[in-house]
Amino acid sequence: MGSLIHAVTLDKDKCKGCTNCIKHCPTEAIRVRDGKAKIIDERCIDCGECIRICPHHAKTAITDSLEEIKKFRYPVAIPAPSLYGQFKGNVSVDKIISGLYGLGFFKVWEVARGAEIVSKVTERYLKEHDLPKPVISSACPTVMRLIRIRYPELVDHILPVDSPMEVAAYMVKEELAAEGYAREDIGVFFISPCAAKFTIVKNPLGKEKSNVDGVLAISDIYGPLLEKIKEEKMNKVLQKSTSAGIGWAISGGESRLIKDRRHISVDGLTNVTRVLEDAMMGKLKEVDFIEALACSGGCVGGPLTVENPFMAKERISKLSEGITGELPQVSAELADGFVYDKPITPQNVLRLDEDMVKAIKKMGEIEEITEDLPGLDCGACGAPTCRALAEDIVRGKADELDCIIKLRENVSGLAERMVDLAKKMPPSMNQYEKRER
């Protein structure tokens, strides 16, 4: 397994070892050892839950800086539609796009337009291919990695279609190249609400290389962009997206465009895991399509946004109301180009051993150790659950006495034995001799 480049990272100097993060990680990718958190890279899905929950801000997301755009002669911004919901007051999409030009971008191509294309590609793909039900959207990279790690049986259910981000990046590069601009001078930067987009750009799924050259966090560019928006006096019509594309920013925005099929939308990792578990158990076979988004409310709830997700959702809904337009026509040739050319495979990070016999034996040991542990899932041992501690013990990364209850039992037993030993005297001592007379 090759090493992954992750967006979510840990600042050990800020970490206090409080164990808050281990309880919220959906893949049990965090442990606390020697008073500091440790992220298990191969298990991390860059969902950003630890960023949200850490009271000491020890978890952060690595993204590119705005300075990176200067490396390209023709830097292009492809803003996520969730960006449009971040600004208070009557800030139009045109003003936001104009503000991005003010930041130094040569061109702005809306990811909402990419979402509209993906909707058409999805419609065509579902008609022509018989995927196992329910088909699961591939738009959220966190959900895709969650499936690969925790629900490998559902890998074949993932819709093998590029995300709106990838489609937008491809389309704008093709347009500029057709206009005569050199491809090597074009740099496409996604303005992202989540850390997982940075990770999937560096470690693509379904393709060899991403069309995106950099990822900027909404939270990083919000301040400079807001200043440019305030300075903007022009009233140019720059927006080309419709309500259909902008609506992808909130939960249900993708699935409502799936016509004549039973579909559900689910957001928030707790809810997503519940739905995926039901799907894995065969309980959702009557559902044709699942739109699953890791963040609460959809992309507007991403960890790299700045606005309250409920307010952002309301603004996205309001923006969508007055925008009309038809979804674009997508040729068969273009649609085929947005289908994965590499299969999605399970990520076997939970495998205990390459040897099946040894793996089964270790599984039995985990069950025995788990049964012997208190079952409190208190996290004091540095693992999220007693079972996780049992697995760590079997893997040789922890000890049973890391459990505070087991440690107390052993200390208590040792103290009792010491008291008993103190009462016993060697035969050479007078007290023993007196008893013999």
Stockholm file with secondary structure:
# STOCKHOLM 1.0

chainA/1-437         MGSLIHAVTLDKDKCKGCTNCIKHCPTEAIRVRDGKAKIIDERCIDCGECIRICPHHAKTAITDSLEEIKKFRYPVAIPAPSLYGQFKGNVSVDKIISGLYGLGFFKVWEVARGAEIVSKVTERYLKEHDLPKPVISSACPTVMRLIRIRYPELVDHILPVDSPMEVAAYMVKEELAAEGYAREDIGVFFISPCAAKFTIVKNPLGKEKSNVDGVLAISDIYGPLLEKIKEEKMNKVLQKSTSAGIGWAISGGESRLIKDRRHISVDGLTNVTRVLEDAMMGKLKEVDFIEALACSGGCVGGPLTVENPFMAKERISKLSEGITGELPQVSAELADGFVYDKPITPQNVLRLDEDMVKAIKKMGEIEEITEDLPGLDCGACGAPTCRALAEDIVRGKADELDCIIKLRENVSGLAERMVDLAKKMPPSMNQYEKRER
#=GR chainA/1-437 SS CCCCCCSEEECTTTCCCCCTGGGTCTTCCEEEETTEEEECGGGCCCCCHHHHHCTTCCEEECCBCGGGGGGSSEEEEEECGGGGGSCCSSCCHHHHHHHHHHTTCSEECCHHHHHHHHHHHHHHHHHHCCCCSSEECCSCHHHHHHHHHHCGGGGGGBCCBCCHHHHHHHHHHHHHHHTTCCGGGEEEEEEESCTHHHHHHHSCSSSSSCSCCEEEEHHHHHHHHHHHHHHCCCCCCCCCCCHHHHGGGSTTTTGGGCTTSCEEEEESHHHHHHHHHHHHTTTTTTCCEEEEESSTTSGGGCTTCCSCHHHHHHHHHHHHHTCCCCCCCCCHHHHHHTBCSSCCCCCCTTCCCSSHHHHHHHHHHHHHHHHHSCCCCCCTTSSSSHHHHHHHHHTTSCCGGGSHHHHHHHHHHHHHHHHHHHHCCCTTSHHHHHHHC
#=GC SS_cons         CCCCCCSEEECTTTCCCCCTGGGTCTTCCEEEETTEEEECGGGCCCCCHHHHHCTTCCEEECCBCGGGGGGSSEEEEEECGGGGGSCCSSCCHHHHHHHHHHTTCSEECCHHHHHHHHHHHHHHHHHHCCCCSSEECCSCHHHHHHHHHHCGGGGGGBCCBCCHHHHHHHHHHHHHHHTTCCGGGEEEEEEESCTHHHHHHHSCSSSSSCSCCEEEEHHHHHHHHHHHHHHCCCCCCCCCCCHHHHGGGSTTTTGGGCTTSCEEEEESHHHHHHHHHHHHTTTTTTCCEEEEESSTTSGGGCTTCCSCHHHHHHHHHHHHHTCCCCCCCCCHHHHHHTBCSSCCCCCCTTCCCSSHHHHHHHHHHHHHHHHHSCCCCCCTTSSSSHHHHHHHHHTTSCCGGGSHHHHHHHHHHHHHHHHHHHHCCCTTSHHHHHHHC
//
